[in-house]
């Protein structure tokens, strides 16, 4: 069944359409109020005595891809109450229909407001033009500012953090209501006095979640001495990792001394590497049996019969060609590596010349294989140790020491094993940091004080002293359910809005857009 619409259904309520005219891009509707009387805004007396009439032109929602303008025939009434100072008043249509002195209907104003919240000034104006809405970028921002309403609910649990107007130059402070998941205030700086003044005006706050910086903690103590301060758990984890990285940097000399050793601890290998290592142990036992039989003068044919291996394998073992711990793909250069080392040490560093000299010794490989070897050898000149191993950076070593063993390569596993054996203080620091991460993840507060005592004599003693200094907030971070992750998410939203306006938005506009959009 086809629905039928009347023109009065397309204009706001409380109006009666009288005439309609159209042109290429505008629909002009002449309307009047449906009520025969008006209510005095001062005393509330209803009056039907008309003093005069005047016209108001307002914009309404577009229709059929064209702008809609309402020409409202408004009336002035005479107030019949003798005691009222308002002798003549203009009729009101209600803020939900057409606010006083407004050039847009309430429903169009609502749409303009949300366009400004979502897109800002010029982007919203460009989009509004496509929607046939007569609004400019300045009008959009004025509407956003005018309709901004700060939350009035009492605050109980808040998160506070800083954000950058301009990085490394100017910072502000964001305050979030963690219970209602919304921003409540943007402060123009991160000074202690500014934050303390805001907190002093909200005495209902019971929990204050913050980062590890001392400024917000001091402001909380100054304004709200009884508030429970909670250190952010993510910052605790990140600070612990940063301290361990500093410990690695301080131990780099000891690491460089020890990095040449290659002892394998099977307990530190990944599952796949452990299988290879067990296979290597079995191969070593079989190789020892072959060598023992050979020393006894047993012929190769008899050794093959007794051990059950191929003749080629037995010959390799007897000639001393043992397999490595972790098998690698064989190269045509393997038999010529000693010759290459001799030529390299004698001063020949050109890959093409090395290849030509190897060709005279029976090498049948390509030039590319030799030049790649020369490149790798040249890059390893600045390393220490007899095996020409390049010492990884401090950050790489910290990653290798903290990542799961299943995610390490064979060479990294050997490096980690060497460091743990020859630099025990660093290995102990890693275990201490792992214990701290475990305390934060499992929320076992009983382990916190013993951990502080153990860490005070390690390479991460500075971090332990910081935990002691901020003990109550760290203790609350383990026991309380609140943290500052939600605040970090709101900061991300703030950055998006600020960059959307090319970083030139003032704090009141940022506040209006962020709080109005929640």
C-alpha positions in Angstrom: 0.0 0.0 0.0 1.5 3.3 -1.0 1.9 5.8 1.8 0.5 9.4 1.4 2.3 12.4 2.8 1.0 15.9 3.4 3.3 18.9 3.3 2.5 19.6 7.0 4.2 16.3 7.8 7.5 17.6 6.4 7.7 20.8 8.5 8.2 21.0 12.3 5.2 20.5 14.6 3.3 23.5 15.9 3.3 24.9 12.3 0.7 25.0 9.6 1.8 25.2 6.0 0.0 27.8 3.9 1.9 28.1 0.6 4.7 26.4 -1.2 7.0 27.7 -3.9 10.0 26.1 -5.6 13.0 27.0 -7.6 16.0 25.1 -8.9 17.6 24.4 -5.5 15.2 25.7 -2.8 11.8 24.9 -1.5 10.1 27.9 0.2 7.3 27.1 2.6 5.2 29.8 4.2 3.9 28.7 7.6 2.1 30.0 10.6 1.7 28.9 14.2 -1.1 26.4 14.8 -1.9 27.7 18.2 -4.3 30.8 18.4 -2.7 32.2 21.5 0.8 32.7 23.0 2.3 32.5 26.5 4.1 35.4 28.1 7.7 34.4 28.8 7.8 36.6 31.9 4.6 35.8 33.8 3.3 32.8 31.9 -0.1 34.4 31.2 -1.8 33.1 28.0 -2.9 35.8 25.6 -4.8 35.7 22.3 -4.8 39.5 21.8 -2.5 40.1 18.7 -0.6 43.3 18.7 1.2 42.9 15.3 2.9 40.4 13.0 6.4 40.0 11.6 8.1 37.5 9.4 10.9 35.1 10.3 12.9 33.2 7.7 14.6 30.0 9.1 16.2 27.0 7.5 14.9 23.5 7.9 16.1 20.0 6.9 16.6 19.5 3.2 14.0 17.6 1.1 14.5 15.8 -2.1 18.0 17.1 -2.5 17.0 20.8 -2.2 17.2 23.3 0.6 14.0 24.0 2.6 13.3 27.5 4.0 10.4 28.3 6.3 8.9 31.8 6.2 7.1 31.9 9.5 4.4 34.5 10.1 5.1 35.2 13.8 2.8 37.3 16.0 3.3 39.8 18.8 0.8 39.5 21.7 -0.3 41.9 24.3 0.1 40.5 27.8 -3.2 40.9 29.6 -1.8 40.6 33.1 -1.9 44.0 34.8 1.1 43.3 37.1 3.4 42.1 34.3 6.2 44.4 33.1 6.2 42.6 29.7 3.5 44.5 27.9 4.1 43.1 24.5 5.9 39.8 23.7 6.7 37.7 20.7 5.2 34.2 20.5 7.6 31.3 21.3 7.6 28.0 19.5 9.6 26.0 22.0 13.3 25.2 22.1 12.5 21.7 20.8 10.9 23.2 17.6 12.3 26.7 16.9 14.4 28.4 19.6 14.1 32.1 20.1 16.2 34.3 17.7 17.4 31.1 15.9 17.9 31.0 12.2 17.5 27.2 12.1 15.0 24.8 13.3 15.9 22.7 16.3 16.2 19.5 14.3 18.5 21.2 11.8 20.5 22.6 14.7 20.9 19.1 16.1 22.3 17.9 12.8 24.6 20.8 12.4 25.9 20.2 16.0 26.7 16.6 15.3 28.4 17.4 12.0 30.6 19.8 13.8 31.4 17.2 16.5 32.3 14.6 14.0 34.2 16.6 11.4 35.1 19.9 12.8 34.9 23.1 10.7 35.9 23.0 7.0 35.4 19.3 6.5 31.9 19.5 8.0 31.0 22.6 6.0 32.1 20.8 2.8 30.0 17.7 3.7 27.0 19.9 4.7 27.2 21.6 1.3 26.7 18.2 -0.3 23.7 17.6 2.0 22.2 20.9 1.0 22.5 22.4 4.4 23.2 26.2 4.4 25.9 26.4 7.1 29.5 27.7 7.1 32.6 26.4 8.9 32.5 29.2 11.4 28.9 28.6 12.2 29.6 24.9 12.7 32.3 25.7 15.3 30.1 28.3 17.0 27.3 25.7 17.4 29.8 23.2 18.8 31.1 25.7 21.3 27.6 27.0 22.2 26.1 23.6 22.8 29.0 22.2 24.8 27.9 21.0 28.2 30.5 19.9 30.8 29.5 16.9 32.9 27.9 17.8 36.2 27.9 14.4 37.8 30.1 14.0 40.9 33.5 12.4 40.2 34.6 9.4 42.2 37.2 7.6 40.1 39.3 9.7 37.7 42.3 9.1 35.5 44.7 11.9 34.7 47.6 12.1 32.2 49.3 14.7 30.1 49.0 15.3 26.3 50.9 17.4 23.9 49.7 20.6 22.3 53.1 20.5 20.6 55.5 17.7 21.4 58.5 18.7 23.6 57.2 22.2 23.8 53.8 22.6 25.4 51.6 20.1 27.2 48.1 20.0 28.7 46.3 17.6 31.1 43.3 15.4 30.4 41.0 14.3 33.2 38.7 11.3 32.6 35.8 9.8 34.6 36.8 6.1 34.6 33.4 5.0 35.9 31.4 6.6 33.1 34.2 6.2 30.4 34.2 9.9 29.4 36.4 12.9 29.4 35.4 15.5 31.9 38.0 18.3 31.6 41.0 19.5 29.6 43.5 21.6 31.5 45.8 24.1 29.7 49.0 22.8 31.2 50.4 20.1 33.5 51.6 22.3 36.3 51.1 21.0 39.8 49.2 24.1 40.9 46.7 23.8 38.0 46.0 20.2 38.6 45.8 20.7 42.4 43.2 23.5 41.9 41.0 21.3 39.7 41.2 18.4 42.2 40.4 20.7 45.1 37.1 21.6 43.5 36.1 17.9 43.3 36.2 16.6 46.9 34.1 13.6 46.0 37.1 11.9 44.2 38.1 8.7 46.0 40.5 7.1 43.5 43.1 8.9 41.3 44.8 6.8 38.6 47.9 8.4 37.2 51.3 7.7 35.5 54.6 7.3 37.3 55.4 11.0 37.1 55.7 12.8 40.4 53.7 15.9 39.5 50.2 14.5 39.5 51.0 12.5 42.6 52.1 15.6 44.5 49.0 17.5 43.3 46.8 14.7 44.6 48.5 14.7 48.0 48.2 18.5 48.2 44.5 18.7 47.3 43.0 15.4 48.4 45.2 13.8 51.1 42.9 10.9 51.6 42.6 9.9 47.9 43.8 6.5 46.8 46.4 7.0 44.1 46.9 4.2 41.6 50.0 3.9 39.4 49.3 2.9 35.9 50.1 -0.8 35.3 51.2 -0.3 31.7 53.7 2.3 32.8 55.0 0.0 35.5 55.6 -2.7 33.0 57.2 -0.3 30.5 59.4 1.3 33.2 60.6 -2.1 34.3 61.6 -3.0 30.7 63.4 0.3 30.3 65.4 -0.3 33.4 66.4 -3.7 32.2 67.5 -2.2 28.9 69.7 0.3 30.9 71.2 -2.6 32.8 72.1 -4.3 29.5 73.7 -1.1 28.3 75.8 -0.9 31.4 76.9 -4.5 31.0 77.9 -4.3 27.4 81.6 -4.5 28.2 81.2 -7.8 30.0 78.9 -9.0 27.2 81.5 -8.2 24.5 84.1 -10.1 26.5 81.9 -13.2 26.8 80.1 -13.2 23.4 82.7 -15.4 21.7 81.9 -18.5 23.8 79.5 -21.1 22.3 78.2 -23.5 25.0 74.7 -24.9 24.5 72.3 -25.4 27.4 69.6 -27.7 26.2 67.2 -26.3 28.8 67.2 -23.0 27.0 66.5 -24.3 23.5 63.2 -24.2 21.7 61.3 -27.4 21.0 62.6 -27.7 17.4 66.1 -26.8 18.5 66.0 -29.4 21.3 65.1 -32.1 18.8 68.1 -31.1 16.7 70.4 -31.0 19.8 69.3 -34.5 20.9 70.0 -35.7 17.4 73.4 -34.1 17.6 74.1 -36.0 21.0 73.1 -39.3 19.3 75.3 -38.5 16.4 78.2 -37.7 18.6 77.9 -41.0 20.5 77.8 -42.9 17.1 80.8 -40.9 16.0 82.7 -41.8 19.1 82.0 -45.5 18.5 83.3 -45.2 14.9 86.5 -43.4 16.0 87.1 -46.0 18.7 86.8 -48.9 16.3 89.0 -47.1 13.8 91.7 -46.7 16.5 91.5 -50.4 17.2 92.4 -51.0 13.5 89.0 -52.3 12.5 88.6 -51.9 8.7 85.9 -49.5 7.4 83.9 -52.4 5.9 83.7 -54.0 9.3 82.9 -50.7 11.0 80.0 -50.3 8.6 78.7 -53.7 9.5 78.9 -53.2 13.2 77.5 -49.7 13.6 75.0 -49.9 10.7 75.8 -46.6 9.1 76.7 -45.9 5.4 80.3 -46.2 4.2 80.3 -42.5 3.2 79.3 -41.4 6.7 81.9 -43.6 8.3 84.6 -42.2 6.0 83.5 -38.6 7.0 83.8 -39.4 10.7 87.2 -41.0 10.3 88.4 -38.0 8.4 87.2 -35.6 11.1 84.3 -34.1 9.2 81.9 -33.9 12.2 78.4 -32.5 12.0 77.5 -29.2 13.7 75.1 -28.9 16.6 72.5 -27.2 14.4 72.6 -28.5 10.8 73.0 -25.9 8.1 72.9 -26.2 4.3 76.2 -27.3 2.8 78.0 -24.8 0.5 80.5 -25.3 -2.3 82.9 -23.1 -0.3 83.1 -25.5 2.7 86.2 -27.3 1.5 87.9 -24.0 0.5 87.2 -21.9 3.7 90.7 -22.4 5.0 92.2 -21.3 1.7 89.9 -18.2 1.7 91.0 -17.3 5.2 94.7 -17.6 4.2 94.2 -15.4 1.2 92.1 -12.9 3.2 94.7 -12.6 5.9 97.5 -12.1 3.3 95.7 -9.0 2.0 93.5 -10.1 -0.9 90.1 -8.5 -0.2 88.6 -8.4 -3.7 85.9 -11.0 -4.3 86.6 -11.4 -8.0 90.3 -12.0 -7.3 89.6 -14.5 -4.6 87.3 -16.4 -7.0 90.1 -16.5 -9.7 92.6 -17.8 -7.2 90.1 -20.5 -6.0 89.5 -21.5 -9.6 93.2 -22.5 -9.8 92.7 -24.7 -6.8 89.8 -26.6 -8.2 86.8 -24.5 -7.1 83.9 -25.0 -9.4 81.4 -22.6 -7.9 80.2 -19.2 -9.2 81.6 -15.8 -8.6 78.5 -14.7 -6.6 79.2 -17.3 -3.9 82.7 -15.9 -3.3 81.7 -12.2 -3.4 78.9 -12.8 -0.9 81.4 -14.5 1.4 83.8 -11.6 1.1 81.0 -9.1 1.9 80.0 -11.0 5.0 83.6 -11.3 6.1 84.2 -7.6 5.5 81.1 -6.7 7.6 82.4 -8.8 10.5 85.8 -7.1 10.7 84.7 -4.9 13.6 83.7 -7.8 15.9 85.4 -9.4 18.8 86.1 -13.0 19.7 87.9 -15.7 17.8 84.8 -16.7 15.8 84.3 -13.2 14.3 80.8 -12.9 15.7 79.2 -9.5 15.6 78.1 -8.3 19.0 74.4 -7.4 18.9 73.1 -4.0 20.1 72.0 -3.5 23.7 68.3 -3.4 22.6 68.7 -6.6 20.6 70.4 -8.4 23.6 67.6 -7.2 25.9 65.0 -8.6 23.5 66.8 -11.9 23.2 67.1 -12.2 27.0 63.4 -11.5 27.6 61.6 -13.1 24.6 60.5 -16.7 24.7 63.1 -19.2 23.6 60.9 -20.6 20.9 61.1 -17.2 19.1 64.9 -17.2 18.9 67.1 -18.4 16.1 69.9 -20.9 16.7 72.6 -18.3 16.9 70.6 -16.1 19.3 70.1 -19.1 21.5 73.8 -19.7 21.7 74.4 -16.0 22.4 71.8 -15.9 25.2 73.3 -19.0 26.8 76.8 -17.4 26.8 75.6 -14.2 28.3 73.7 -16.0 31.1 76.8 -18.1 31.9 79.4 -15.3 31.9 77.3 -12.3 33.0 75.3 -13.7 35.9 74.3 -10.3 37.3 72.5 -9.5 34.1 70.8 -12.9 34.1 69.7 -12.2 37.7 68.4 -8.8 36.7 66.3 -10.4 34.0 64.8 -12.9 36.4 64.0 -10.0 38.8 62.2 -8.0 36.0 60.3 -11.2 35.0 59.2 -11.6 38.6 58.0 -8.0 38.7 56.0 -8.5 35.4 54.5 -11.6 36.9 53.5 -9.7 40.0 51.7 -7.1 38.0 50.0 -9.6 35.7 48.9 -12.0 38.4 48.1 -9.2 40.9 49.9 -11.1 43.8 50.6 -8.2 46.2 52.2 -10.5 48.8 55.2 -10.9 46.5 55.8 -7.1 46.1 57.8 -6.4 49.3 60.1 -9.5 49.0 60.7 -8.5 45.4 61.8 -5.0 46.4 64.2 -6.5 48.9 65.7 -8.8 46.3 65.9 -6.1 43.6 67.6 -3.6 45.9 71.0 -5.4 45.5 70.8 -6.0 41.7 71.4 -4.1 38.5 67.9 -2.7 38.7 68.2 -1.2 42.2 67.3 2.2 40.9 63.9 0.9 39.8 63.4 -0.7 43.2 64.1 2.6 44.9 61.4 4.2 42.7 59.0 1.5 43.8 59.8 2.2 47.4 59.3 5.9 46.9 55.9 5.3 45.2 55.0 2.2 47.3 51.4 3.1 48.0 50.5 3.8 44.4 52.2 0.6 43.2 50.5 -1.4 45.9 47.1 0.0 44.8 48.0 -0.8 41.1 48.2 -4.4 42.1 45.1 -4.5 44.3 42.8 -2.0 42.7 40.8 -2.8 39.4 41.5 0.7 38.1 44.3 1.7 35.7 45.1 4.4 33.2 44.6 2.5 30.0 41.2 4.1 29.4 42.8 7.5 29.7 45.4 6.6 27.1 42.6 5.7 24.8 40.9 9.1 25.3 44.3 10.8 24.6 44.4 8.9 21.3 41.0 10.3 20.4 42.1 13.8 21.4 45.1 13.5 19.0 42.9 12.4 16.2 40.6 15.4 16.7 43.5 17.8 17.1 45.2 16.7 13.9 41.9 16.8 12.1 41.9 20.5 12.7 45.5 20.8 11.7 46.6 21.2 15.3 45.2 24.7 15.6 42.1 24.1 17.7 42.0 26.0 21.0 41.4 24.0 24.2 37.7 25.1 24.5 36.9 23.7 21.0 38.8 20.5 21.7 36.9 20.1 25.0 33.6 20.8 23.3 34.2 18.3 20.6 35.5 15.5 22.8 33.0 15.9 25.7 30.1 16.5 23.3 30.8 13.3 21.4 30.9 11.0 24.4 
